[in-house]
Amino acid sequence: MNTTGITALRDSAAAVVRDLDMDAISAAAEVLAEVRLSQGIVLTAGNGGSSSTASHFAADLVKYTRSPQQPHFRALSLTDNIACHTAWTNDADPALAMAYLAEPWLPTGAKDAAVLFSVHGGARDGSVSTNLVELARFVHKTGGKVIAVTGFDGGAIGDISDVHINVPLDREPVATPGVESVHLLVAHALCLLLSGKEPS
């Protein structure tokens, strides 16, 4: 079997991991730490494979960072409620479904945040991942912060985020699996920072 593709994936992912923006990761952790201290809500979201990363991240925020010295994280992945998600997608404008899902959790003026995972970051012409772009706008409207974890050039979500962590792979067939893999590493890095655990 020809291993050229997986060699390219390995090498591309390794290169972007070495060059990850540590300042952006640290800034994202600071936003999340503020939400934790104020007992606000952290909402996570993504489409497709990124929705599973969002779900994994919310679970790790709640469990992995648990500490007797710190308040619990109150984190929720919006796409985990499949019934509610599909109801909004079916009964209303699908582009607004994520915002409707977020609405009960984000009272105006609260110190909340959304962490959005998206390979392309949403098309600037509104043709792709509009639901995440509209969610970001809604979060800002309530006074919350948006952390975007993207690939390619960051797209519309990267443009309007408060903190942007970008994995700049942009050549398929390596880009999508590479970006999604590194996004999970970013999620784990954030949880490690927020846990206060030190590598031995």
HELIX and SHEET records of a PDB file:
HELIX    1   1 THR A    4  ARG A   18  1                                  15    
HELIX    2   2 MET A   22  SER A   38  1                                  17    
HELIX    3   3 GLY A   49  LYS A   63  1                                  15    
HELIX    4   4 LEU A   78  ASP A   80  5                                   3    
HELIX    5   5 ILE A   82  ASP A   91  1                                  10    
HELIX    6   6 PRO A   94  LEU A   96  5                                   3    
HELIX    7   7 ALA A   97  ALA A  102  1                                   6    
HELIX    8   8 GLU A  103  TRP A  105  5                                   3    
HELIX    9   9 THR A  130  LYS A  141  1                                  12    
HELIX   10  10 GLY A  155  ILE A  160  1                                   6    
HELIX   11  11 ALA A  175  SER A  195  1                                  21    
SHEET    1   A 5 ALA A  75  SER A  77  0                                        
SHEET    2   A 5 VAL A  42  GLY A  46  1                                        
SHEET    3   A 5 ALA A 113  SER A 118  1                                        
SHEET    4   A 5 LYS A 145  GLY A 151  1                                        
SHEET    5   A 5 VAL A 163  VAL A 167  1                                        
END                                                                             
